[in-house]
Amino acid sequence: MNSAEESLTARVNRLHEHGVVDMHFDLLMDLYEKRRRSNVFNTDYLPQFEAGGVGVVGAAIYLLDEYLPELGLRVALDQVARLYVEQEVSGRFTICRSHADILRARQAGRIAVLITMEGVEPLGEDINLLRIFYELGLRSLGLTHARRNAAGYGGIFAPSGSSPVGLTPFGREIVRQCEALGILLDLAHLNPTGFEEVMALTTRPLIVSHSNARRYYDIERNLSDEQIRMVGERGGVIGVNALLVTPRPEEMDLDKYVDHIDHIVDLIGIEGVGLGFDFFEQVFQSMPAAVKEEFWERFPEITYIPDLKDHSHARNLTRKLIERGYKDEEIEKILHGNFMRVFQQVLAG
């Protein structure tokens, strides 16, 4: 390693000292599917987190179609239970409920895990269950995935065609309760009408845990310039996603990924950008064959960036940000500072 490369490596390592925040990872789904094993976190994920300098992970409760509707609540609770079991066995991560918890976990050298929910299917139509999940540690909630549920409609993976209907009365009540409890509202996957309704019903900063700009990948699942500006005006943060970067697989690379960061920065400033990698390939490989086949039939547009496929590659992104001219203080905001600011504003306990 020459002196220039050594200097760059030292710079990257310094920028990762506080720990990268990734606000969307399907960790809970994978822990549940591997429930017959023990110490999955340390075996399957900790080496990648450490290699990438990851410090905070948004671990999503998500239900595969095969569990709905009858087993939705049971599987969701089992996913959370597996996380608690893994916390005891691992000794290397802490389930956090507040900004202060995150700071304490990081000071102790542990990875902070925030429980999130991707789609409110576990609640059925019972608003009281939201409080139960809150007591278990739920601190960020997205109302929908791609499918319709009792709260509303997801944005589809096409330029147009999402339902013009917004939130249901149940969805609006969830939004109000999240604001009252101090649960971060996540606008990822919502259809445009639902997105606007959440904005109208809330006052606190909102996040988009994992999404991209429609300018480069024009599907309703991604964000229009107007939506990006709405998040920025509220003081929110958009976690840039490593999957839906471009409709052309041959163009899937780190430069195209950083194009999305550039675009969001141009629209709302550096304070509005974070990371929501949604690293999925490893999780996908553990699914049953029939589930994998169905997934590819529904989402054939999913492709991966060779240099950004899992958390061990996070330093590759930091190197690319340096190469693209971002200053150290800007990179620190993208890697962790912006989401940490929102945690401090919303996650009181």
C-alpha positions, 0 to 999 in steps of 0.5 A: 500500500503506497502512502496515498492509499494509506492516507485514504484508508486512514481517512475512511476509517476516521469517517466511520468511527461514529458508526454508519447508520443504515435505516433499513435491513431485513434482519428480523425476517432472516433471524426468524427464517433461521430460528432453528439456529443459534448465534445467527447475528454473530455468525452471519452478520457481525463480521460484515457490520464490523468490516463496514464500520456499521454502528446503527441498524434499522431492523425491519419487521416484515411478513412474507405473503405466506404468513398472511393473514392468519399468522401475521401477528404471531410471526411478527412477535416471533421475529422480535423474540428472535432478536431479543434471544440473539441480543442475549447470546451475542453480547455485541448489539443492543436493542435501543429505544431512544437517542440516548440508548444509541449513544450508550450502545455506541460508547460501549462498543456495541451495534445499536439496533432499532426495531422498525416495521415495514407494513402494518400487517402485524397489527391487523386492524387493532390499533392497541397492538401498536402500543404493544409493539412500542413497548417491545421496542418499535421506534420506526414504522412504515405503513405499507410495503408494495401491497395494499393493507389495512392502512393504505396502498403502496407505490407500485414498481412502475411509472404510474398506476398506484391507487389514487386512494390515500390512507384508510381511517385505520392508517390515519389513526396509526399516524396520529398514534405514532406521533403521540408515542414518538415512533418515527414515521417512515414514508418508504413504499407509500403511494403518492396520495398516502405520502401527502396525507401523512405529511398533512397529518404530522408536524415532526420530521419524517424519514424515508428509510430506503428509497431513491430519486425518480429522476434516475429510476422512474417508478412510483416506489421511488421519490419525485422531486416534489416528495424529496422537497417535502421531506426536506422542508420538514427536516427529514432524512431520505435513506438512499437505497442500494437496489432500485438505482437504475432500470438498466442492470449494466449501469448498476454501480457506485457512481449511479448510486451516488448520483441519487445522493447528489440529486437529493443534496441539490434539492434539499441540501446535505442535511436531508440525505442518509443511508437505507441500503436494504441489502437483500441478497444474503437474506434472499438466499435463506428463503425457501425456493418457492418464496424466492421464485415468487419474489423474482416474479413480482420484482424482476427489476431488483439488481445489485451493485457489485461493490455495494452488496452487503454491509462489509462494502460500506467503506467502498461508498465512503471512498466514492463520496471522497472521489466525488468531492464530498467534504469530510463533514458532509460525508459524516452527515450522510453516514450517520449525522443526519439520522442521528439528528432526527433520532434526537428530535423524535426518539425521546424514550 
